[in-house]
Amino acid sequence: MARGWESKSVEDQVAAAEAAKETHAQARLSAAERKKETERQSLRLSRTQIMNRLNASTNPQYRRQLESALRHLEDRLREIDSND
């Protein structure tokens, strides 16, 4: 049991270090770049959520809605990436 807690603590420390690194890197970005990166991360999170729902869904109508939403998100991500 102690080993499980120890590895969880290490995972937490690694996650905290990565979050601090990301925050530090974002501090060097301009306001417009930060806004774009925030939007990109939000779209990626939404895409992941839709993919999970799509994988779990069996209702054809709901799947079509999710697929439409997914296409919209991917189009928006491509638009953001092409403006870089």
FENDAVEN-V777190 format. One record per helix or strand of 2 or more residues. SS is the DSSP state (~ for helix, > for strand). FROM is the first residue (numbers start at 1). TO is the last residue. If there is no record, write none. Layout:
# FENDAVEN-V777190
SS_FROM_TO + SS_FROM_TO
This chain:
# FENDAVEN-V777190
~_2_27 + ~_31_56 + ~_60_82
